[in-house]
């Protein structure tokens, strides 16, 4: 499955605006798309034209209350602490920024891999 390179570039630009995180950020092809990792922990990714975001189990309920989000489900079972964000909603910069910020905040609590 191909991924939206335009969305990936927008994520790169926003991540690049965070100097404190920059040295610890990497990209990796995963899930048929592209993932962005902080200290080896996945934060956000692009699959098709959608964003996947690791929000953590404690923020999942509030994240799923947002209209653009749904549970992330690749295998028939939703992944706990992850959401998929619909492509059309991501056209709005504040929406994309919210998900990146939320995912980085959670990934920042995890030990480096």
N, CA, C and O atoms as CSV, one atom per row, in Angstrom:
chain,resi,resn,atom,element,x,y,z
A,1,UNK,N,N,0.851,-1.181,0.000
A,1,UNK,CA,C,0.000,0.000,0.000
A,1,UNK,C,C,0.895,1.243,0.000
A,1,UNK,O,O,1.845,1.341,0.777
A,2,UNK,N,N,0.584,2.154,-0.855
A,2,UNK,CA,C,1.325,3.408,-0.904
A,2,UNK,C,C,0.828,4.337,0.198
A,2,UNK,O,O,-0.267,4.170,0.736
A,3,UNK,N,N,1.670,5.323,0.517
A,3,UNK,CA,C,1.245,6.299,1.517
A,3,UNK,C,C,1.312,7.689,0.906
A,3,UNK,O,O,2.016,7.915,-0.078
A,4,UNK,N,N,0.579,8.608,1.495
A,4,UNK,CA,C,0.488,9.979,1.019
A,4,UNK,C,C,1.789,10.712,1.349
A,4,UNK,O,O,2.016,11.103,2.494
A,5,UNK,N,N,2.636,10.895,0.344
A,5,UNK,CA,C,3.934,11.544,0.550
A,5,UNK,C,C,3.759,13.001,0.967
A,5,UNK,O,O,4.582,13.530,1.713
A,6,UNK,N,N,2.698,13.657,0.497
A,6,UNK,CA,C,2.437,15.038,0.911
A,6,UNK,C,C,2.170,15.127,2.404
A,6,UNK,O,O,2.673,16.030,3.072
A,7,UNK,N,N,1.386,14.199,2.930
A,7,UNK,CA,C,1.113,14.166,4.365
A,7,UNK,C,C,2.392,13.849,5.127
A,7,UNK,O,O,2.664,14.454,6.164
A,8,UNK,N,N,3.173,12.911,4.624
A,8,UNK,CA,C,4.443,12.573,5.279
A,8,UNK,C,C,5.355,13.794,5.347
A,8,UNK,O,O,6.009,14.027,6.364
A,9,UNK,N,N,5.399,14.566,4.277
A,9,UNK,CA,C,6.244,15.763,4.266
A,9,UNK,C,C,5.733,16.808,5.256
A,9,UNK,O,O,6.532,17.461,5.927
A,10,UNK,N,N,4.441,16.972,5.355
A,10,UNK,CA,C,3.882,17.910,6.337
A,10,UNK,C,C,4.255,17.490,7.753
A,10,UNK,O,O,4.542,18.339,8.598
A,11,UNK,N,N,4.252,16.178,8.019
A,11,UNK,CA,C,4.649,15.687,9.343
A,11,UNK,C,C,6.127,15.975,9.567
A,11,UNK,O,O,6.509,16.459,10.633
A,12,UNK,N,N,6.964,15.681,8.572
A,12,UNK,CA,C,8.405,15.972,8.693
A,12,UNK,C,C,8.647,17.437,9.040
A,12,UNK,O,O,9.468,17.749,9.903
A,13,UNK,N,N,7.940,18.318,8.376
A,13,UNK,CA,C,8.110,19.757,8.618
A,13,UNK,C,C,7.738,20.108,10.051
A,13,UNK,O,O,8.450,20.867,10.708
A,14,UNK,N,N,6.632,19.564,10.538
A,14,UNK,CA,C,6.212,19.869,11.909
A,14,UNK,C,C,7.162,19.270,12.937
A,14,UNK,O,O,7.444,19.890,13.963
A,15,UNK,N,N,7.645,18.087,12.668
A,15,UNK,CA,C,8.615,17.484,13.581
A,15,UNK,C,C,9.929,18.258,13.563
A,15,UNK,O,O,10.593,18.377,14.593
A,16,UNK,N,N,10.301,18.774,12.423
A,16,UNK,CA,C,11.525,19.555,12.310
A,16,UNK,C,C,11.473,20.869,13.059
A,16,UNK,O,O,12.512,21.462,13.350
A,17,UNK,N,N,10.280,21.327,13.373
A,17,UNK,CA,C,10.107,22.568,14.129
A,17,UNK,C,C,10.283,22.344,15.626
A,17,UNK,O,O,10.128,23.281,16.408
A,18,UNK,N,N,10.597,21.143,16.029
A,18,UNK,CA,C,10.763,20.798,17.441
A,18,UNK,C,C,12.221,20.434,17.699
A,18,UNK,O,O,12.565,19.253,17.728
A,19,UNK,N,N,13.076,21.428,17.887
A,19,UNK,CA,C,14.513,21.157,18.028
A,19,UNK,C,C,14.853,20.184,19.150
A,19,UNK,O,O,15.815,19.425,19.026
A,20,UNK,N,N,14.097,20.185,20.232
A,20,UNK,CA,C,14.405,19.294,21.348
A,20,UNK,C,C,14.213,17.832,20.959
A,20,UNK,O,O,14.898,16.957,21.488
A,21,UNK,N,N,13.298,17.560,20.048
A,21,UNK,CA,C,13.021,16.187,19.629
A,21,UNK,C,C,13.858,15.748,18.428
A,21,UNK,O,O,14.092,14.554,18.243
A,22,UNK,N,N,14.304,16.688,17.621
A,22,UNK,CA,C,14.904,16.388,16.331
A,22,UNK,C,C,15.973,15.291,16.369
A,22,UNK,O,O,15.909,14.384,15.539
A,23,UNK,N,N,16.950,15.318,17.279
A,23,UNK,CA,C,17.974,14.271,17.236
A,23,UNK,C,C,17.442,12.871,17.528
A,23,UNK,O,O,18.068,11.882,17.147
A,24,UNK,N,N,16.322,12.777,18.185
A,24,UNK,CA,C,15.796,11.476,18.599
A,24,UNK,C,C,14.735,10.936,17.642
A,24,UNK,O,O,14.195,9.854,17.873
A,25,UNK,N,N,14.427,11.671,16.571
A,25,UNK,CA,C,13.379,11.265,15.637
A,25,UNK,C,C,13.955,10.510,14.449
A,25,UNK,O,O,14.975,10.897,13.880
A,26,UNK,N,N,13.283,9.429,14.090
A,26,UNK,CA,C,13.663,8.658,12.910
A,26,UNK,C,C,12.413,8.281,12.129
A,26,UNK,O,O,11.296,8.362,12.639
A,27,UNK,N,N,12.616,7.872,10.896
A,27,UNK,CA,C,11.533,7.398,10.046
A,27,UNK,C,C,11.790,5.941,9.711
A,27,UNK,O,O,12.935,5.505,9.593
A,28,UNK,N,N,10.695,5.190,9.559
A,28,UNK,CA,C,10.836,3.783,9.208
A,28,UNK,C,C,9.597,3.345,8.427
A,28,UNK,O,O,8.473,3.694,8.789
A,29,UNK,N,N,9.803,2.598,7.379
A,29,UNK,CA,C,8.662,2.049,6.635
A,29,UNK,C,C,8.068,0.900,7.440
A,29,UNK,O,O,8.760,-0.054,7.796
A,30,UNK,N,N,6.780,1.013,7.719
A,30,UNK,CA,C,6.057,-0.009,8.495
A,30,UNK,C,C,4.598,-0.015,8.076
A,30,UNK,O,O,4.081,0.991,7.589
A,31,UNK,N,N,3.939,-1.138,8.263
A,31,UNK,CA,C,2.496,-1.255,8.016
A,31,UNK,C,C,2.110,-0.848,6.595
A,31,UNK,O,O,0.979,-0.417,6.369
A,32,UNK,N,N,3.016,-0.974,5.643
A,32,UNK,CA,C,2.725,-0.539,4.283
A,32,UNK,C,C,2.729,0.964,4.141
A,32,UNK,O,O,2.259,1.499,3.137
A,33,UNK,N,N,3.252,1.646,5.132
A,33,UNK,CA,C,3.304,3.102,5.113
A,33,UNK,C,C,4.610,3.576,5.698
A,33,UNK,O,O,5.635,2.905,5.579
A,34,UNK,N,N,4.574,4.731,6.331
A,34,UNK,CA,C,5.755,5.347,6.918
A,34,UNK,C,C,5.455,5.717,8.363
A,34,UNK,O,O,4.417,6.307,8.663
A,35,UNK,N,N,6.375,5.363,9.255
A,35,UNK,CA,C,6.218,5.677,10.675
A,35,UNK,C,C,7.313,6.612,11.138
A,35,UNK,O,O,8.428,6.595,10.617
A,36,UNK,N,N,6.982,7.427,12.122
A,36,UNK,CA,C,7.935,8.347,12.733
A,36,UNK,C,C,8.118,7.899,14.180
A,36,UNK,O,O,7.144,7.711,14.910
A,37,UNK,N,N,9.362,7.732,14.580
A,37,UNK,CA,C,9.681,7.203,15.895
A,37,UNK,C,C,10.458,8.222,16.721
A,37,UNK,O,O,11.280,8.970,16.192
A,38,UNK,N,N,10.188,8.241,18.014
A,38,UNK,CA,C,10.907,9.070,18.975
A,38,UNK,C,C,11.643,8.118,19.908
A,38,UNK,O,O,11.012,7.343,20.628
A,39,UNK,N,N,12.959,8.169,19.901
A,39,UNK,CA,C,13.776,7.244,20.698
A,39,UNK,C,C,13.402,5.789,20.425
A,39,UNK,O,O,13.441,4.953,21.328
A,40,UNK,N,N,13.041,5.491,19.178
A,40,UNK,CA,C,12.696,4.126,18.800
A,40,UNK,C,C,11.257,3.733,19.052
A,40,UNK,O,O,10.866,2.613,18.721
A,41,UNK,N,N,10.452,4.616,19.627
A,41,UNK,CA,C,9.040,4.352,19.903
A,41,UNK,C,C,8.169,5.048,18.860
A,41,UNK,O,O,8.329,6.240,18.599
A,42,UNK,N,N,7.251,4.292,18.270
A,42,UNK,CA,C,6.371,4.889,17.269
A,42,UNK,C,C,5.531,6.006,17.870
A,42,UNK,O,O,5.041,5.913,18.996
A,43,UNK,N,N,5.380,7.066,17.082
A,43,UNK,CA,C,4.526,8.176,17.493
A,43,UNK,C,C,3.358,8.310,16.525
A,43,UNK,O,O,2.206,8.083,16.893
A,44,UNK,N,N,3.661,8.678,15.298
A,44,UNK,CA,C,2.647,8.808,14.260
A,44,UNK,C,C,3.142,8.105,13.005
A,44,UNK,O,O,4.329,7.814,12.857
A,45,UNK,N,N,2.206,7.845,12.114
A,45,UNK,CA,C,2.557,7.240,10.842
A,45,UNK,C,C,1.535,7.588,9.791
A,45,UNK,O,O,0.448,8.084,10.087
A,46,UNK,N,N,1.906,7.317,8.557
A,46,UNK,CA,C,1.009,7.557,7.430
A,46,UNK,C,C,0.750,6.219,6.755
A,46,UNK,O,O,1.682,5.530,6.340
A,47,UNK,N,N,-0.522,5.859,6.650
A,47,UNK,CA,C,-0.941,4.655,5.947
A,47,UNK,C,C,-2.010,5.093,4.957
A,47,UNK,O,O,-3.084,5.546,5.355
A,48,UNK,N,N,-1.718,4.958,3.682
A,48,UNK,CA,C,-2.625,5.488,2.671
A,48,UNK,C,C,-2.662,7.002,2.811
A,48,UNK,O,O,-1.622,7.660,2.804
A,49,UNK,N,N,-3.863,7.547,2.938
A,49,UNK,CA,C,-3.977,8.995,3.136
A,49,UNK,C,C,-4.393,9.323,4.570
A,49,UNK,O,O,-4.870,10.421,4.855
A,50,UNK,N,N,-4.204,8.349,5.467
A,50,UNK,CA,C,-4.604,8.547,6.854
A,50,UNK,C,C,-3.400,8.568,7.784
A,50,UNK,O,O,-2.311,8.101,7.449
A,51,UNK,N,N,-3.636,9.121,8.948
A,51,UNK,CA,C,-2.618,9.197,9.985
A,51,UNK,C,C,-2.945,8.162,11.057
A,51,UNK,O,O,-4.105,7.995,11.433
A,52,UNK,N,N,-1.926,7.474,11.544
A,52,UNK,CA,C,-2.096,6.668,12.748
A,52,UNK,C,C,-1.333,7.391,13.849
A,52,UNK,O,O,-0.235,7.899,13.622
A,53,UNK,N,N,-1.909,7.434,15.020
A,53,UNK,CA,C,-1.300,8.168,16.132
A,53,UNK,C,C,-1.350,7.325,17.396
A,53,UNK,O,O,-2.374,6.731,17.734
A,54,UNK,N,N,-0.213,7.292,18.085
A,54,UNK,CA,C,-0.113,6.569,19.349
A,54,UNK,C,C,-0.382,7.565,20.470
A,54,UNK,O,O,0.469,8.386,20.812
A,55,UNK,N,N,-1.577,7.476,21.032
A,55,UNK,CA,C,-1.985,8.441,22.047
A,55,UNK,C,C,-1.865,7.886,23.459
A,55,UNK,O,O,-1.908,8.640,24.431
A,56,UNK,N,N,-1.714,6.568,23.577
A,56,UNK,CA,C,-1.614,5.925,24.883
A,56,UNK,C,C,-2.974,5.528,25.410
A,56,UNK,O,O,-3.987,6.123,25.042
A,57,UNK,N,N,-3.002,4.524,26.272
A,57,UNK,CA,C,-4.270,4.013,26.792
A,57,UNK,C,C,-5.072,5.035,27.593
A,57,UNK,O,O,-6.302,5.010,27.572
A,58,UNK,N,N,-4.392,5.926,28.294
A,58,UNK,CA,C,-5.105,6.901,29.129
A,58,UNK,C,C,-5.783,7.996,28.315
A,58,UNK,O,O,-6.741,8.606,28.790
A,59,UNK,N,N,-5.310,8.259,27.101
A,59,UNK,CA,C,-5.895,9.319,26.270
A,59,UNK,C,C,-6.774,8.773,25.164
A,59,UNK,O,O,-7.370,9.544,24.411
A,60,UNK,N,N,-6.866,7.458,25.050
A,60,UNK,CA,C,-7.597,6.859,23.930
A,60,UNK,C,C,-9.064,7.279,23.897
A,60,UNK,O,O,-9.585,7.622,22.836
A,61,UNK,N,N,-9.725,7.257,25.035
A,61,UNK,CA,C,-11.151,7.590,25.052
A,61,UNK,C,C,-11.397,9.026,24.592
A,61,UNK,O,O,-12.288,9.274,23.780
A,62,UNK,N,N,-10.617,9.961,25.102
A,62,UNK,CA,C,-10.817,11.356,24.684
A,62,UNK,C,C,-10.404,11.549,23.225
A,62,UNK,O,O,-11.005,12.354,22.513
A,63,UNK,N,N,-9.387,10.820,22.780
A,63,UNK,CA,C,-8.973,10.927,21.380
A,63,UNK,C,C,-10.068,10.411,20.460
A,63,UNK,O,O,-10.337,11.001,19.413
A,64,UNK,N,N,-10.693,9.317,20.849
A,64,UNK,CA,C,-11.743,8.740,20.011
A,64,UNK,C,C,-13.029,9.559,20.029
A,64,UNK,O,O,-13.910,9.338,19.197
A,65,UNK,N,N,-13.148,10.486,20.949
A,65,UNK,CA,C,-14.315,11.371,20.981
A,65,UNK,C,C,-14.238,12.428,19.880
A,65,UNK,O,O,-15.245,13.051,19.542
A,66,UNK,N,N,-13.052,12.629,19.326
A,66,UNK,CA,C,-12.897,13.597,18.233
A,66,UNK,C,C,-13.509,13.006,16.960
A,66,UNK,O,O,-13.361,11.811,16.702
A,67,UNK,N,N,-14.192,13.829,16.164
A,67,UNK,CA,C,-14.928,13.296,15.009
A,67,UNK,C,C,-14.053,12.679,13.923
A,67,UNK,O,O,-14.526,11.837,13.160
A,68,UNK,N,N,-12.800,13.078,13.838
A,68,UNK,CA,C,-11.930,12.566,12.774
A,68,UNK,C,C,-11.235,11.257,13.140
A,68,UNK,O,O,-10.541,10.677,12.306
A,69,UNK,N,N,-11.411,10.788,14.367
A,69,UNK,CA,C,-10.666,9.619,14.848
A,69,UNK,C,C,-11.541,8.379,14.960
A,69,UNK,O,O,-12.746,8.454,15.202
A,70,UNK,N,N,-10.893,7.244,14.776
A,70,UNK,CA,C,-11.524,5.946,15.000
A,70,UNK,C,C,-10.443,5.002,15.525
A,70,UNK,O,O,-9.256,5.305,15.399
A,71,UNK,N,N,-10.822,3.880,16.104
A,71,UNK,CA,C,-9.800,2.952,16.597
A,71,UNK,C,C,-8.907,2.460,15.456
A,71,UNK,O,O,-9.384,2.232,14.344
A,72,UNK,N,N,-7.635,2.301,15.729
A,72,UNK,CA,C,-6.713,1.738,14.748
A,72,UNK,C,C,-6.899,0.227,14.764
A,72,UNK,O,O,-6.827,-0.412,15.813
A,73,UNK,N,N,-7.139,-0.328,13.585
A,73,UNK,CA,C,-7.460,-1.753,13.503
A,73,UNK,C,C,-6.903,-2.312,12.200
A,73,UNK,O,O,-7.493,-2.119,11.137
A,74,UNK,N,N,-5.769,-3.003,12.276
A,74,UNK,CA,C,-5.192,-3.648,11.102
A,74,UNK,C,C,-5.516,-5.133,11.051
A,74,UNK,O,O,-5.480,-5.736,9.978
A,75,UNK,N,N,-5.831,-5.728,12.190
A,75,UNK,CA,C,-5.918,-7.182,12.277
A,75,UNK,C,C,-7.299,-7.699,12.646
A,75,UNK,O,O,-7.469,-8.904,12.830
A,76,UNK,N,N,-8.282,-6.828,12.757
A,76,UNK,CA,C,-9.591,-7.248,13.220
A,76,UNK,C,C,-9.793,-6.997,14.703
A,76,UNK,O,O,-10.890,-7.167,15.234
A,77,UNK,N,N,-8.702,-6.585,15.371
A,77,UNK,CA,C,-8.777,-6.217,16.792
A,77,UNK,C,C,-8.148,-4.833,16.942
A,77,UNK,O,O,-6.997,-4.630,16.556
A,78,UNK,N,N,-8.893,-3.885,17.497
A,78,UNK,CA,C,-8.330,-2.537,17.677
A,78,UNK,C,C,-7.072,-2.575,18.544
A,78,UNK,O,O,-6.985,-3.346,19.500
A,79,UNK,N,N,-6.115,-1.742,18.199
A,79,UNK,CA,C,-4.888,-1.639,18.981
A,79,UNK,C,C,-5.095,-0.612,20.082
A,79,UNK,O,O,-5.426,0.543,19.816
A,80,UNK,N,N,-4.901,-1.038,21.300
A,80,UNK,CA,C,-5.135,-0.191,22.471
A,80,UNK,C,C,-4.155,0.989,22.480
A,80,UNK,O,O,-2.945,0.810,22.337
A,81,UNK,N,N,-4.700,2.191,22.650
A,81,UNK,CA,C,-3.856,3.376,22.736
A,81,UNK,C,C,-3.482,3.977,21.394
A,81,UNK,O,O,-2.667,4.897,21.332
A,82,UNK,N,N,-4.063,3.472,20.326
A,82,UNK,CA,C,-3.791,3.961,18.970
A,82,UNK,C,C,-5.088,4.405,18.317
A,82,UNK,O,O,-6.150,3.846,18.593
A,83,UNK,N,N,-5.006,5.407,17.450
A,83,UNK,CA,C,-6.160,5.841,16.665
A,83,UNK,C,C,-5.745,6.029,15.212
A,83,UNK,O,O,-4.572,6.236,14.899
A,84,UNK,N,N,-6.722,5.952,14.350
A,84,UNK,CA,C,-6.564,6.309,12.938
A,84,UNK,C,C,-7.323,7.603,12.736
A,84,UNK,O,O,-8.454,7.753,13.201
A,85,UNK,N,N,-6.701,8.529,12.046
A,85,UNK,CA,C,-7.307,9.834,11.793
A,85,UNK,C,C,-7.589,9.929,10.299
A,85,UNK,O,O,-6.706,9.683,9.478
A,86,UNK,N,N,-8.825,10.285,9.950
A,86,UNK,CA,C,-9.241,10.309,8.555
A,86,UNK,C,C,-8.468,11.340,7.741
A,86,UNK,O,O,-8.146,12.428,8.220
A,87,UNK,N,N,-8.184,10.970,6.515
A,87,UNK,CA,C,-7.420,11.815,5.614
A,87,UNK,C,C,-7.992,13.216,5.402
A,87,UNK,O,O,-7.250,14.192,5.516
A,88,UNK,N,N,-9.298,13.349,5.095
A,88,UNK,CA,C,-9.837,14.683,4.845
A,88,UNK,C,C,-9.655,15.661,6.011
A,88,UNK,O,O,-9.416,16.847,5.785
A,89,UNK,N,N,-9.764,15.187,7.230
A,89,UNK,CA,C,-9.608,16.066,8.393
A,89,UNK,C,C,-8.188,16.596,8.504
A,89,UNK,O,O,-7.966,17.664,9.076
A,90,UNK,N,N,-7.226,15.858,7.961
A,90,UNK,CA,C,-5.819,16.238,8.087
A,90,UNK,C,C,-5.427,17.391,7.179
A,90,UNK,O,O,-4.305,17.890,7.261
A,91,UNK,N,N,-6.332,17.816,6.318
A,91,UNK,CA,C,-6.054,18.981,5.480
A,91,UNK,C,C,-5.922,20.239,6.338
A,91,UNK,O,O,-5.289,21.214,5.934
A,92,UNK,N,N,-6.519,20.203,7.512
A,92,UNK,CA,C,-6.459,21.331,8.436
A,92,UNK,C,C,-5.194,21.233,9.281
A,92,UNK,O,O,-5.005,20.250,9.998
A,93,UNK,N,N,-4.325,22.242,9.204
A,93,UNK,CA,C,-3.076,22.214,9.962
A,93,UNK,C,C,-3.275,22.052,11.465
A,93,UNK,O,O,-2.524,21.297,12.082
A,94,UNK,N,N,-4.251,22.724,12.090
A,94,UNK,CA,C,-4.425,22.537,13.540
A,94,UNK,C,C,-4.776,21.090,13.916
A,94,UNK,O,O,-4.387,20.621,14.986
A,95,UNK,N,N,-5.493,20.393,13.061
A,95,UNK,CA,C,-5.841,18.995,13.340
A,95,UNK,C,C,-4.577,18.146,13.309
A,95,UNK,O,O,-4.333,17.358,14.223
A,96,UNK,N,N,-3.778,18.303,12.268
A,96,UNK,CA,C,-2.522,17.551,12.173
A,96,UNK,C,C,-1.613,17.876,13.355
A,96,UNK,O,O,-1.014,16.976,13.942
A,97,UNK,N,N,-1.509,19.131,13.698
A,97,UNK,CA,C,-0.664,19.553,14.825
A,97,UNK,C,C,-1.135,18.920,16.141
A,97,UNK,O,O,-0.318,18.485,16.953
A,98,UNK,N,N,-2.435,18.872,16.342
A,98,UNK,CA,C,-2.977,18.258,17.564
A,98,UNK,C,C,-2.507,16.807,17.689
A,98,UNK,O,O,-2.035,16.395,18.749
A,99,UNK,N,N,-2.636,16.042,16.620
A,99,UNK,CA,C,-2.298,14.628,16.685
A,99,UNK,C,C,-0.800,14.410,16.850
A,99,UNK,O,O,-0.385,13.517,17.589
A,100,UNK,N,N,0.002,15.199,16.183
A,100,UNK,CA,C,1.458,15.072,16.340
A,100,UNK,C,C,1.855,15.399,17.776
A,100,UNK,O,O,2.622,14.662,18.394
A,101,UNK,N,N,1.340,16.489,18.297
A,101,UNK,CA,C,1.664,16.912,19.664
A,101,UNK,C,C,1.219,15.868,20.683
A,101,UNK,O,O,1.960,15.551,21.613
A,102,UNK,N,N,0.022,15.338,20.512
A,102,UNK,CA,C,-0.503,14.329,21.431
A,102,UNK,C,C,0.347,13.062,21.393
A,102,UNK,O,O,0.673,12.503,22.440
A,103,UNK,N,N,0.705,12.611,20.201
A,103,UNK,CA,C,1.502,11.391,20.064
A,103,UNK,C,C,2.914,11.585,20.619
A,103,UNK,O,O,3.442,10.687,21.275
A,104,UNK,N,N,3.527,12.732,20.368
A,104,UNK,CA,C,4.864,12.996,20.906
A,104,UNK,C,C,4.838,13.041,22.434
A,104,UNK,O,O,5.764,12.565,23.091
A,105,UNK,N,N,3.782,13.612,22.987
A,105,UNK,CA,C,3.677,13.697,24.444
A,105,UNK,C,C,3.651,12.290,25.052
A,105,UNK,O,O,4.303,12.037,26.065
A,106,UNK,N,N,2.894,11.377,24.431
A,106,UNK,CA,C,2.856,10.022,24.969
A,106,UNK,C,C,4.182,9.308,24.740
A,106,UNK,O,O,4.728,8.707,25.666
A,107,UNK,N,N,4.701,9.366,23.532
A,107,UNK,CA,C,5.965,8.669,23.240
A,107,UNK,C,C,7.099,9.169,24.121
A,107,UNK,O,O,8.018,8.416,24.443
A,108,UNK,N,N,7.037,10.442,24.512
A,108,UNK,CA,C,8.061,11.005,25.383
A,108,UNK,C,C,8.059,10.401,26.781
A,108,UNK,O,O,9.032,10.551,27.520
A,109,UNK,N,N,6.982,9.721,27.151
A,109,UNK,CA,C,6.921,9.080,28.476
A,109,UNK,C,C,7.506,7.664,28.459
A,109,UNK,O,O,7.697,7.055,29.511
A,110,UNK,N,N,7.784,7.152,27.277
A,110,UNK,CA,C,8.263,5.767,27.140
A,110,UNK,C,C,9.784,5.703,27.211
A,110,UNK,O,O,10.467,6.639,26.797
A,111,UNK,N,N,10.311,4.608,27.732
A,111,UNK,CA,C,11.779,4.469,27.759
A,111,UNK,C,C,12.309,4.281,26.331
A,111,UNK,O,O,11.644,3.664,25.498
A,112,UNK,N,N,13.492,4.807,26.053
A,112,UNK,CA,C,14.080,4.614,24.713
A,112,UNK,C,C,14.286,3.136,24.421
A,112,UNK,O,O,14.538,2.336,25.323
A,113,UNK,N,N,14.176,2.797,23.163
A,113,UNK,CA,C,14.423,1.400,22.730
A,113,UNK,C,C,15.828,1.295,22.207
A,113,UNK,O,O,16.253,0.217,21.790
